[in-house]
């Protein structure tokens, strides 16, 4: 949700003559190199969480960053972590800019120390909750200019609008709608549309999609989980008639390419990543059952087994999602 600001950064009066490097997650290598490569001098990709257990890899990456002699380092995430703060410091730049951040991703005792790495720490305005708006605010401060874009977008080739893509994954099983409910929803879809239904996701979602495939018992359901890279997935979402998903990357891709969607939402990061503000996305539906314990950062107050959905998600029934899906079903 920050990548559109790379182009703005590179084209700005302040930094248009600078070389810009990007340090990011290996997961989105494909999209970054394909769509943002023209603005970036050098990419560094890593799996940040793995670095906590790989001091040698941290040292090697730190040496590479230090060797680039950066004048300035920008860390636009509003939830900083110990490892990303450490990598920013290892760059050797004395001009680090970041958010004051919360303590969701870093223990307070460590944050007190890593705060000192930064020359500038921007407070998060209390009325800015949506992640894209936080990113826009960060880059407005870094560039000393107003930025007009209100949501992410990505260029993709649109040739048709057919098929319904279902993304049942959510990273952690507890954050996702139950597999059995997805299977029953697919049965309802089959009874009411001739559109082919695709089960999609990464390699980690293959067992989940296989299970839903078996439960849905329909020859009109195609399982493509684990068979696409990120760029291919973007093309498929762009050319789909509708997306049904949990709170995952799928909803942000759909919003970026203006494909209708239904997104099942829990309370962990409510208002931050989803739902989108109503005036930004017109062709999407967010389904949720708001509870008093919302905004918990996924630190659930209920005892939930690892194979169970959090109560805020389990409380969403099939009929709620079906009613929303009907609004976006292709006509004819």
TORVEXDREN-504245 format. One record per residue (C-alpha): residue number from 1; y, x, z. Coordinates in nm, 2 decimals. Layout:
BEGIN
<pt resi="NUM" c2="Y" c1="X" c3="Z"/>
...
***
This chain:
BEGIN
<pt resi="1" c2="0.00" c1="0.00" c3="0.00"/>
<pt resi="2" c2="0.23" c1="0.30" c3="-0.02"/>
<pt resi="3" c2="0.14" c1="0.44" c3="-0.36"/>
<pt resi="4" c2="0.42" c1="0.27" c3="-0.56"/>
<pt resi="5" c2="0.67" c1="0.47" c3="-0.35"/>
<pt resi="6" c2="0.54" c1="0.80" c3="-0.50"/>
<pt resi="7" c2="0.70" c1="0.72" c3="-0.83"/>
<pt resi="8" c2="1.02" c1="0.61" c3="-0.66"/>
<pt resi="9" c2="1.02" c1="0.94" c3="-0.46"/>
<pt resi="10" c2="0.98" c1="1.15" c3="-0.77"/>
<pt resi="11" c2="1.25" c1="0.96" c3="-0.97"/>
<pt resi="12" c2="1.50" c1="0.96" c3="-0.69"/>
<pt resi="13" c2="1.82" c1="1.16" c3="-0.71"/>
<pt resi="14" c2="1.73" c1="1.34" c3="-0.39"/>
<pt resi="15" c2="1.38" c1="1.47" c3="-0.49"/>
<pt resi="16" c2="1.35" c1="1.44" c3="-0.87"/>
<pt resi="17" c2="1.37" c1="1.82" c3="-0.91"/>
<pt resi="18" c2="1.11" c1="1.88" c3="-0.63"/>
<pt resi="19" c2="0.74" c1="1.95" c3="-0.67"/>
<pt resi="20" c2="0.55" c1="1.68" c3="-0.48"/>
<pt resi="21" c2="0.20" c1="1.73" c3="-0.33"/>
<pt resi="22" c2="-0.01" c1="1.45" c3="-0.19"/>
<pt resi="23" c2="-0.26" c1="1.48" c3="0.09"/>
<pt resi="24" c2="-0.48" c1="1.17" c3="0.12"/>
<pt resi="25" c2="-0.81" c1="1.00" c3="0.17"/>
<pt resi="26" c2="-1.10" c1="1.09" c3="-0.06"/>
<pt resi="27" c2="-1.17" c1="0.72" c3="-0.09"/>
<pt resi="28" c2="-0.87" c1="0.66" c3="-0.32"/>
<pt resi="29" c2="-0.90" c1="0.98" c3="-0.53"/>
<pt resi="30" c2="-0.97" c1="0.78" c3="-0.85"/>
<pt resi="31" c2="-0.67" c1="0.56" c3="-0.83"/>
<pt resi="32" c2="-0.43" c1="0.84" c3="-0.72"/>
<pt resi="33" c2="-0.53" c1="1.08" c3="-0.99"/>
<pt resi="34" c2="-0.53" c1="0.82" c3="-1.27"/>
<pt resi="35" c2="-0.22" c1="0.63" c3="-1.18"/>
<pt resi="36" c2="0.00" c1="0.88" c3="-0.99"/>
<pt resi="37" c2="-0.10" c1="1.21" c3="-1.14"/>
<pt resi="38" c2="0.21" c1="1.23" c3="-1.35"/>
<pt resi="39" c2="0.43" c1="1.25" c3="-1.03"/>
<pt resi="40" c2="0.21" c1="1.48" c3="-0.83"/>
<pt resi="41" c2="0.19" c1="1.86" c3="-0.86"/>
<pt resi="42" c2="-0.11" c1="1.91" c3="-0.64"/>
<pt resi="43" c2="-0.36" c1="1.68" c3="-0.47"/>
<pt resi="44" c2="-0.54" c1="1.74" c3="-0.15"/>
<pt resi="45" c2="-0.82" c1="1.49" c3="-0.07"/>
<pt resi="46" c2="-1.02" c1="1.48" c3="0.25"/>
<pt resi="47" c2="-1.20" c1="1.24" c3="0.49"/>
<pt resi="48" c2="-0.97" c1="1.27" c3="0.79"/>
<pt resi="49" c2="-1.21" c1="1.14" c3="1.05"/>
<pt resi="50" c2="-1.47" c1="1.40" c3="0.95"/>
<pt resi="51" c2="-1.22" c1="1.68" c3="1.02"/>
<pt resi="52" c2="-1.25" c1="1.61" c3="1.40"/>
<pt resi="53" c2="-1.59" c1="1.77" c3="1.38"/>
<pt resi="54" c2="-1.52" c1="2.04" c3="1.13"/>
<pt resi="55" c2="-1.28" c1="2.30" c3="1.26"/>
<pt resi="56" c2="-1.36" c1="2.53" c3="0.98"/>
<pt resi="57" c2="-1.26" c1="2.27" c3="0.72"/>
<pt resi="58" c2="-0.94" c1="2.20" c3="0.92"/>
<pt resi="59" c2="-0.86" c1="2.58" c3="0.92"/>
<pt resi="60" c2="-0.93" c1="2.61" c3="0.54"/>
<pt resi="61" c2="-0.71" c1="2.30" c3="0.45"/>
<pt resi="62" c2="-0.44" c1="2.42" c3="0.69"/>
<pt resi="63" c2="-0.42" c1="2.76" c3="0.51"/>
<pt resi="64" c2="-0.39" c1="2.58" c3="0.18"/>
<pt resi="65" c2="-0.11" c1="2.36" c3="0.30"/>
<pt resi="66" c2="0.07" c1="2.65" c3="0.47"/>
<pt resi="67" c2="0.05" c1="2.85" c3="0.14"/>
<pt resi="68" c2="0.25" c1="2.58" c3="-0.04"/>
<pt resi="69" c2="0.57" c1="2.66" c3="0.16"/>
<pt resi="70" c2="0.69" c1="2.30" c3="0.19"/>
<pt resi="71" c2="1.05" c1="2.23" c3="0.26"/>
<pt resi="72" c2="0.98" c1="1.88" c3="0.39"/>
<pt resi="73" c2="0.67" c1="1.69" c3="0.49"/>
<pt resi="74" c2="0.66" c1="1.30" c3="0.50"/>
<pt resi="75" c2="0.40" c1="1.11" c3="0.70"/>
<pt resi="76" c2="0.47" c1="0.75" c3="0.62"/>
<pt resi="77" c2="0.19" c1="0.58" c3="0.82"/>
<pt resi="78" c2="0.31" c1="0.37" c3="1.10"/>
<pt resi="79" c2="-0.01" c1="0.44" c3="1.30"/>
<pt resi="80" c2="-0.03" c1="0.82" c3="1.33"/>
<pt resi="81" c2="-0.35" c1="1.00" c3="1.43"/>
<pt resi="82" c2="-0.41" c1="1.34" c3="1.60"/>
<pt resi="83" c2="-0.57" c1="1.49" c3="1.29"/>
<pt resi="84" c2="-0.29" c1="1.39" c3="1.04"/>
<pt resi="85" c2="-0.02" c1="1.50" c3="1.29"/>
<pt resi="86" c2="-0.21" c1="1.83" c3="1.31"/>
<pt resi="87" c2="-0.23" c1="1.87" c3="0.94"/>
<pt resi="88" c2="0.14" c1="1.80" c3="0.90"/>
<pt resi="89" c2="0.21" c1="2.07" c3="1.16"/>
<pt resi="90" c2="-0.02" c1="2.32" c3="0.99"/>
<pt resi="91" c2="0.19" c1="2.29" c3="0.67"/>
<pt resi="92" c2="0.44" c1="2.51" c3="0.85"/>
<pt resi="93" c2="0.74" c1="2.30" c3="0.75"/>
<pt resi="94" c2="1.01" c1="2.27" c3="1.01"/>
<pt resi="95" c2="1.12" c1="1.94" c3="0.86"/>
<pt resi="96" c2="0.86" c1="1.68" c3="0.94"/>
<pt resi="97" c2="0.95" c1="1.31" c3="0.91"/>
<pt resi="98" c2="0.73" c1="1.04" c3="1.05"/>
<pt resi="99" c2="0.73" c1="0.71" c3="1.24"/>
<pt resi="100" c2="0.75" c1="0.70" c3="1.62"/>
<pt resi="101" c2="0.41" c1="0.52" c3="1.59"/>
<pt resi="102" c2="0.20" c1="0.33" c3="1.84"/>
<pt resi="103" c2="-0.10" c1="0.47" c3="2.03"/>
<pt resi="104" c2="-0.37" c1="0.28" c3="1.84"/>
<pt resi="105" c2="-0.48" c1="0.60" c3="1.65"/>
<pt resi="106" c2="-0.39" c1="0.86" c3="1.90"/>
<pt resi="107" c2="-0.42" c1="0.89" c3="2.28"/>
<pt resi="108" c2="-0.08" c1="0.88" c3="2.46"/>
<pt resi="109" c2="-0.15" c1="1.22" c3="2.62"/>
<pt resi="110" c2="-0.19" c1="1.38" c3="2.27"/>
<pt resi="111" c2="0.09" c1="1.18" c3="2.11"/>
<pt resi="112" c2="0.34" c1="1.33" c3="2.36"/>
<pt resi="113" c2="0.25" c1="1.67" c3="2.23"/>
<pt resi="114" c2="0.23" c1="1.58" c3="1.86"/>
<pt resi="115" c2="0.57" c1="1.40" c3="1.87"/>
<pt resi="116" c2="0.72" c1="1.75" c3="1.91"/>
<pt resi="117" c2="0.59" c1="1.85" c3="1.57"/>
<pt resi="118" c2="0.84" c1="1.62" c3="1.40"/>
<pt resi="119" c2="1.21" c1="1.69" c3="1.33"/>
<pt resi="120" c2="1.27" c1="1.31" c3="1.27"/>
<pt resi="121" c2="1.08" c1="1.02" c3="1.42"/>
<pt resi="122" c2="1.18" c1="0.68" c3="1.28"/>
<pt resi="123" c2="1.16" c1="0.38" c3="1.51"/>
<pt resi="124" c2="0.96" c1="0.09" c3="1.36"/>
<pt resi="125" c2="1.21" c1="-0.21" c3="1.34"/>
<pt resi="126" c2="1.07" c1="-0.49" c3="1.56"/>
<pt resi="127" c2="1.10" c1="-0.75" c3="1.29"/>
<pt resi="128" c2="0.91" c1="-0.54" c3="1.03"/>
<pt resi="129" c2="0.54" c1="-0.61" c3="1.07"/>
<pt resi="130" c2="0.40" c1="-0.62" c3="0.72"/>
<pt resi="131" c2="0.26" c1="-0.27" c3="0.62"/>
<pt resi="132" c2="0.42" c1="-0.26" c3="0.28"/>
<pt resi="133" c2="0.76" c1="-0.35" c3="0.43"/>
<pt resi="134" c2="0.71" c1="-0.07" c3="0.68"/>
<pt resi="135" c2="0.64" c1="0.17" c3="0.40"/>
<pt resi="136" c2="0.95" c1="0.05" c3="0.21"/>
<pt resi="137" c2="1.17" c1="0.10" c3="0.52"/>
<pt resi="138" c2="1.03" c1="0.46" c3="0.57"/>
<pt resi="139" c2="1.11" c1="0.57" c3="0.21"/>
<pt resi="140" c2="1.45" c1="0.40" c3="0.23"/>
<pt resi="141" c2="1.53" c1="0.62" c3="0.52"/>
<pt resi="142" c2="1.38" c1="0.93" c3="0.36"/>
<pt resi="143" c2="1.57" c1="0.88" c3="0.04"/>
<pt resi="144" c2="1.89" c1="0.73" c3="0.18"/>
<pt resi="145" c2="1.87" c1="0.44" c3="-0.07"/>
<pt resi="146" c2="1.76" c1="0.08" c3="-0.08"/>
<pt resi="147" c2="1.43" c1="-0.01" c3="-0.25"/>
<pt resi="148" c2="1.39" c1="-0.35" c3="-0.41"/>
<pt resi="149" c2="1.01" c1="-0.38" c3="-0.47"/>
<pt resi="150" c2="0.85" c1="-0.62" c3="-0.22"/>
<pt resi="151" c2="0.47" c1="-0.57" c3="-0.29"/>
<pt resi="152" c2="0.24" c1="-0.32" c3="-0.45"/>
<pt resi="153" c2="0.16" c1="-0.33" c3="-0.82"/>
<pt resi="154" c2="-0.07" c1="-0.14" c3="-1.05"/>
<pt resi="155" c2="-0.11" c1="-0.13" c3="-1.43"/>
<pt resi="156" c2="-0.44" c1="-0.25" c3="-1.56"/>
<pt resi="157" c2="-0.57" c1="-0.39" c3="-1.89"/>
<pt resi="158" c2="-0.60" c1="-0.77" c3="-1.88"/>
<pt resi="159" c2="-0.82" c1="-0.91" c3="-2.16"/>
<pt resi="160" c2="-0.96" c1="-1.22" c3="-2.00"/>
<pt resi="161" c2="-0.97" c1="-1.42" c3="-1.67"/>
<pt resi="162" c2="-1.33" c1="-1.52" c3="-1.61"/>
<pt resi="163" c2="-1.59" c1="-1.48" c3="-1.34"/>
<pt resi="164" c2="-1.55" c1="-1.50" c3="-0.96"/>
<pt resi="165" c2="-1.59" c1="-1.18" c3="-0.76"/>
<pt resi="166" c2="-1.71" c1="-1.20" c3="-0.40"/>
<pt resi="167" c2="-1.65" c1="-0.90" c3="-0.18"/>
<pt resi="168" c2="-1.85" c1="-0.96" c3="0.15"/>
<pt resi="169" c2="-1.79" c1="-0.62" c3="0.30"/>
<pt resi="170" c2="-1.52" c1="-0.54" c3="0.56"/>
<pt resi="171" c2="-1.59" c1="-0.18" c3="0.67"/>
<pt resi="172" c2="-1.74" c1="-0.29" c3="1.00"/>
<pt resi="173" c2="-1.98" c1="-0.58" c3="1.01"/>
<pt resi="174" c2="-1.80" c1="-0.73" c3="1.31"/>
<pt resi="175" c2="-1.48" c1="-0.76" c3="1.10"/>
<pt resi="176" c2="-1.65" c1="-0.96" c3="0.82"/>
<pt resi="177" c2="-1.75" c1="-1.32" c3="0.77"/>
<pt resi="178" c2="-2.13" c1="-1.38" c3="0.82"/>
<pt resi="179" c2="-2.35" c1="-1.31" c3="0.52"/>
<pt resi="180" c2="-2.52" c1="-1.65" c3="0.55"/>
<pt resi="181" c2="-2.18" c1="-1.82" c3="0.51"/>
<pt resi="182" c2="-2.11" c1="-1.62" c3="0.20"/>
<pt resi="183" c2="-2.45" c1="-1.73" c3="0.06"/>
<pt resi="184" c2="-2.38" c1="-2.10" c3="0.13"/>
<pt resi="185" c2="-2.04" c1="-2.07" c3="-0.02"/>
<pt resi="186" c2="-2.18" c1="-1.92" c3="-0.34"/>
<pt resi="187" c2="-2.42" c1="-2.22" c3="-0.36"/>
<pt resi="188" c2="-2.12" c1="-2.45" c3="-0.34"/>
<pt resi="189" c2="-1.95" c1="-2.25" c3="-0.61"/>
<pt resi="190" c2="-2.25" c1="-2.27" c3="-0.84"/>
<pt resi="191" c2="-2.25" c1="-2.65" c3="-0.80"/>
<pt resi="192" c2="-1.89" c1="-2.68" c3="-0.91"/>
<pt resi="193" c2="-1.82" c1="-2.42" c3="-1.17"/>
<pt resi="194" c2="-1.99" c1="-2.24" c3="-1.46"/>
<pt resi="195" c2="-1.82" c1="-1.91" c3="-1.39"/>
<pt resi="196" c2="-2.05" c1="-1.62" c3="-1.33"/>
<pt resi="197" c2="-2.03" c1="-1.49" c3="-0.97"/>
<pt resi="198" c2="-2.03" c1="-1.12" c3="-0.90"/>
<pt resi="199" c2="-2.12" c1="-0.96" c3="-0.57"/>
<pt resi="200" c2="-1.91" c1="-0.65" c3="-0.54"/>
<pt resi="201" c2="-1.85" c1="-0.36" c3="-0.30"/>
<pt resi="202" c2="-1.92" c1="0.01" c3="-0.25"/>
<pt resi="203" c2="-2.25" c1="0.18" c3="-0.19"/>
<pt resi="204" c2="-2.24" c1="0.09" c3="0.18"/>
<pt resi="205" c2="-2.24" c1="-0.28" c3="0.09"/>
<pt resi="206" c2="-2.55" c1="-0.27" c3="-0.13"/>
<pt resi="207" c2="-2.79" c1="-0.40" c3="0.15"/>
<pt resi="208" c2="-2.54" c1="-0.67" c3="0.24"/>
<pt resi="209" c2="-2.50" c1="-0.78" c3="-0.12"/>
<pt resi="210" c2="-2.88" c1="-0.77" c3="-0.18"/>
<pt resi="211" c2="-2.93" c1="-1.00" c3="0.12"/>
<pt resi="212" c2="-2.67" c1="-1.25" c3="0.00"/>
<pt resi="213" c2="-2.82" c1="-1.23" c3="-0.35"/>
<pt resi="214" c2="-3.16" c1="-1.33" c3="-0.21"/>
<pt resi="215" c2="-3.01" c1="-1.61" c3="0.01"/>
<pt resi="216" c2="-2.80" c1="-1.76" c3="-0.27"/>
<pt resi="217" c2="-3.11" c1="-1.80" c3="-0.50"/>
<pt resi="218" c2="-2.92" c1="-1.83" c3="-0.82"/>
<pt resi="219" c2="-2.97" c1="-1.65" c3="-1.16"/>
<pt resi="220" c2="-2.59" c1="-1.69" c3="-1.22"/>
<pt resi="221" c2="-2.51" c1="-1.44" c3="-0.94"/>
<pt resi="222" c2="-2.48" c1="-1.07" c3="-1.05"/>
<pt resi="223" c2="-2.49" c1="-0.79" c3="-0.80"/>
<pt resi="224" c2="-2.27" c1="-0.50" c3="-0.90"/>
<pt resi="225" c2="-2.23" c1="-0.34" c3="-0.56"/>
<pt resi="226" c2="-2.23" c1="0.04" c3="-0.57"/>
<pt resi="227" c2="-2.21" c1="0.04" c3="-0.95"/>
<pt resi="228" c2="-1.83" c1="0.08" c3="-1.00"/>
<pt resi="229" c2="-1.57" c1="0.34" c3="-0.92"/>
<pt resi="230" c2="-1.23" c1="0.23" c3="-0.79"/>
<pt resi="231" c2="-1.06" c1="0.22" c3="-1.13"/>
<pt resi="232" c2="-1.34" c1="0.01" c3="-1.28"/>
<pt resi="233" c2="-1.32" c1="-0.22" c3="-0.98"/>
<pt resi="234" c2="-0.95" c1="-0.27" c3="-1.04"/>
<pt resi="235" c2="-1.01" c1="-0.36" c3="-1.41"/>
<pt resi="236" c2="-1.28" c1="-0.61" c3="-1.30"/>
<pt resi="237" c2="-1.05" c1="-0.77" c3="-1.04"/>
<pt resi="238" c2="-0.77" c1="-0.78" c3="-1.29"/>
<pt resi="239" c2="-0.98" c1="-0.98" c3="-1.53"/>
<pt resi="240" c2="-1.15" c1="-1.21" c3="-1.28"/>
<pt resi="241" c2="-1.06" c1="-1.58" c3="-1.24"/>
<pt resi="242" c2="-1.07" c1="-1.55" c3="-0.86"/>
<pt resi="243" c2="-1.16" c1="-1.31" c3="-0.57"/>
<pt resi="244" c2="-1.31" c1="-1.41" c3="-0.24"/>
<pt resi="245" c2="-1.31" c1="-1.15" c3="0.03"/>
<pt resi="246" c2="-1.27" c1="-1.04" c3="0.38"/>
<pt resi="247" c2="-0.97" c1="-0.84" c3="0.50"/>
<pt resi="248" c2="-1.05" c1="-0.53" c3="0.29"/>
<pt resi="249" c2="-0.91" c1="-0.33" c3="-0.01"/>
<pt resi="250" c2="-1.02" c1="-0.62" c3="-0.24"/>
<pt resi="251" c2="-0.73" c1="-0.85" c3="-0.13"/>
<pt resi="252" c2="-0.47" c1="-0.57" c3="-0.18"/>
<pt resi="253" c2="-0.60" c1="-0.50" c3="-0.53"/>
<pt resi="254" c2="-0.60" c1="-0.87" c3="-0.61"/>
<pt resi="255" c2="-0.24" c1="-0.90" c3="-0.49"/>
<pt resi="256" c2="-0.14" c1="-0.59" c3="-0.69"/>
<pt resi="257" c2="-0.27" c1="-0.73" c3="-1.02"/>
<pt resi="258" c2="-0.18" c1="-1.10" c3="-0.95"/>
<pt resi="259" c2="-0.54" c1="-1.23" c3="-0.95"/>
<pt resi="260" c2="-0.59" c1="-1.55" c3="-0.74"/>
<pt resi="261" c2="-0.78" c1="-1.49" c3="-0.42"/>
<pt resi="262" c2="-0.92" c1="-1.64" c3="-0.10"/>
<pt resi="263" c2="-0.91" c1="-1.39" c3="0.20"/>
<pt resi="264" c2="-1.09" c1="-1.45" c3="0.53"/>
<pt resi="265" c2="-0.88" c1="-1.30" c3="0.81"/>
<pt resi="266" c2="-0.94" c1="-1.20" c3="1.17"/>
<pt resi="267" c2="-0.69" c1="-1.13" c3="1.44"/>
<pt resi="268" c2="-0.71" c1="-0.75" c3="1.49"/>
<pt resi="269" c2="-0.41" c1="-0.65" c3="1.27"/>
<pt resi="270" c2="-0.28" c1="-1.00" c3="1.20"/>
<pt resi="271" c2="0.06" c1="-1.00" c3="1.01"/>
<pt resi="272" c2="0.04" c1="-0.62" c3="0.95"/>
<pt resi="273" c2="-0.19" c1="-0.60" c3="0.65"/>
<pt resi="274" c2="-0.27" c1="-0.97" c3="0.61"/>
<pt resi="275" c2="-0.17" c1="-1.24" c3="0.56"/>
<pt resi="276" c2="0.10" c1="-1.15" c3="0.31"/>
<pt resi="277" c2="0.44" c1="-1.31" c3="0.37"/>
<pt resi="278" c2="0.44" c1="-1.65" c3="0.19"/>
<pt resi="279" c2="0.73" c1="-1.56" c3="-0.03"/>
<pt resi="280" c2="0.56" c1="-1.25" c3="-0.17"/>
<pt resi="281" c2="0.22" c1="-1.38" c3="-0.29"/>
<pt resi="282" c2="0.20" c1="-1.73" c3="-0.45"/>
<pt resi="283" c2="-0.16" c1="-1.74" c3="-0.58"/>
<pt resi="284" c2="-0.35" c1="-1.64" c3="-0.27"/>
<pt resi="285" c2="-0.50" c1="-1.82" c3="0.03"/>
<pt resi="286" c2="-0.55" c1="-1.66" c3="0.37"/>
<pt resi="287" c2="-0.80" c1="-1.84" c3="0.60"/>
<pt resi="288" c2="-0.79" c1="-1.79" c3="0.97"/>
<pt resi="289" c2="-0.83" c1="-1.96" c3="1.31"/>
<pt resi="290" c2="-0.56" c1="-1.82" c3="1.53"/>
<pt resi="291" c2="-0.66" c1="-1.74" c3="1.89"/>
<pt resi="292" c2="-0.46" c1="-1.64" c3="2.20"/>
<pt resi="293" c2="-0.62" c1="-1.29" c3="2.17"/>
<pt resi="294" c2="-0.49" c1="-1.21" c3="1.82"/>
<pt resi="295" c2="-0.31" c1="-0.88" c3="1.76"/>
<pt resi="296" c2="-0.58" c1="-0.69" c3="1.96"/>
<pt resi="297" c2="-0.61" c1="-0.40" c3="1.71"/>
<pt resi="298" c2="-0.98" c1="-0.49" c3="1.69"/>
<pt resi="299" c2="-1.03" c1="-0.41" c3="2.06"/>
<pt resi="300" c2="-1.21" c1="-0.74" c3="2.11"/>
<pt resi="301" c2="-1.20" c1="-0.90" c3="2.46"/>
<pt resi="302" c2="-1.53" c1="-1.07" c3="2.39"/>
<pt resi="303" c2="-1.87" c1="-0.91" c3="2.41"/>
<pt resi="304" c2="-1.99" c1="-0.89" c3="2.05"/>
<pt resi="305" c2="-2.31" c1="-0.72" c3="1.92"/>
<pt resi="306" c2="-2.27" c1="-0.47" c3="1.64"/>
<pt resi="307" c2="-2.44" c1="-0.71" c3="1.40"/>
<pt resi="308" c2="-2.22" c1="-1.01" c3="1.49"/>
<pt resi="309" c2="-1.88" c1="-1.11" c3="1.36"/>
<pt resi="310" c2="-1.59" c1="-1.12" c3="1.60"/>
<pt resi="311" c2="-1.52" c1="-1.47" c3="1.73"/>
<pt resi="312" c2="-1.19" c1="-1.50" c3="1.54"/>
<pt resi="313" c2="-1.39" c1="-1.46" c3="1.22"/>
<pt resi="314" c2="-1.71" c1="-1.64" c3="1.32"/>
<pt resi="315" c2="-1.49" c1="-1.95" c3="1.40"/>
<pt resi="316" c2="-1.40" c1="-1.99" c3="1.03"/>
<pt resi="317" c2="-1.64" c1="-2.24" c3="0.87"/>
<pt resi="318" c2="-1.76" c1="-2.28" c3="0.52"/>
<pt resi="319" c2="-1.56" c1="-2.59" c3="0.45"/>
<pt resi="320" c2="-1.23" c1="-2.42" c3="0.53"/>
<pt resi="321" c2="-1.30" c1="-2.14" c3="0.27"/>
<pt resi="322" c2="-1.44" c1="-2.39" c3="0.02"/>
<pt resi="323" c2="-1.13" c1="-2.60" c3="0.04"/>
<pt resi="324" c2="-0.91" c1="-2.30" c3="-0.04"/>
<pt resi="325" c2="-1.14" c1="-2.18" c3="-0.31"/>
<pt resi="326" c2="-1.12" c1="-2.51" c3="-0.49"/>
<pt resi="327" c2="-0.75" c1="-2.47" c3="-0.54"/>
<pt resi="328" c2="-0.81" c1="-2.15" c3="-0.74"/>
<pt resi="329" c2="-1.12" c1="-2.25" c3="-0.94"/>
<pt resi="330" c2="-1.07" c1="-2.22" c3="-1.31"/>
<pt resi="331" c2="-1.01" c1="-2.56" c3="-1.48"/>
<pt resi="332" c2="-1.26" c1="-2.65" c3="-1.76"/>
***
